[in-house]
Amino acid sequence: MVRFLGRRAVSGAISGMFVVLIFVAAVSALLAYNTSLDRYNQAVSERNRMEWERLNEKVVISTAERLGDGTLNAAIQNVGAVTAHLVGLWLSAYDGNSEPKWQHQYSIDVWISPGETKYNFGQSNYTYTLIKPGQSALTLSSIYLPNASWTYTIKIITERGNAAIYQLTPPSPSVTGGGGGGGYPLIIVADHYNFQYTAGTMTSFKSAYVKPKGTERTLYRILLNNTTNRRIILYENSTMLQIQGAVGAVTERYIVSNQSTSWPDNLKPFSSQVMNPGSSQYIYFAAKTPGGNQWQDEPNKSDYYLVGFMIWFMYEGETEVRSISLPSIVQELQ
């Protein structure tokens, strides 16, 4: 009898050990599953965050020119919602053929915050490392464009893999002397970001082709290219005309300083602005009167509007003031 009871006790102890082992194994498996699931969720969250940042990173080369000493002078603007890290620069030159005549790759290290513009890129403000396969990297203080008659493609690469591309063309040979001749001295650049606005507390520009009606402190800008081989001096009576389609009511906005901002409220009156040969620049409009510093009200009616620009300018070295009317743009105020 004692021997029989002893066997039952041993059997119960073994069964209890098996139950404990099964419980520990189940808990371990559950912990391992939860750990794996947490790592997966973190990886998915990180991937989604990186994808969101990549999609909301928008860098543009707003202007670029070849200076008299042959160096590049460009302005790079962050129009996106995240800080961008510029890590690469590619330059290709064409002389009319489809194949590039000259190519260079540079390593750069430039951080640019949302709404910020980096001026004088290509000059000694920054450091550029020329990369050539099979050769030692060469650190430069400026970017040299060797031939004034070539067309250059400028490509900026960000750390997230996005790119900004700008084509720098030589001055048009069709416009010489007084600049009247065979072409338009000023044209609207064919770029997705060529017509933009900020208003109220906005800190970065958005496309102005479709925008809300009745916004306060509305600052418009249009990207123009000087197609001539002469410096163009802009005048304070340059005007943006906003014409309501059905009624024909006209809202006039006069040129203002390119340092103006809608937030903070900083409308600076126009003093001077010069466009170098073959360069592109944004021209800003917001004032009620020529040379004024009061905001023009935005129309408060939802409708389609024709937007035109009358630009008054003078060629450097002349006394004759000229004007040019640019093609109209269709805008929808919602």
Order of alpha helices (4+ residues) and beta strands (2+ residues): alpha-beta-beta-beta-beta-beta-beta-beta-beta-beta-beta-beta-beta-beta-beta-beta-beta-beta-beta-beta-beta-beta
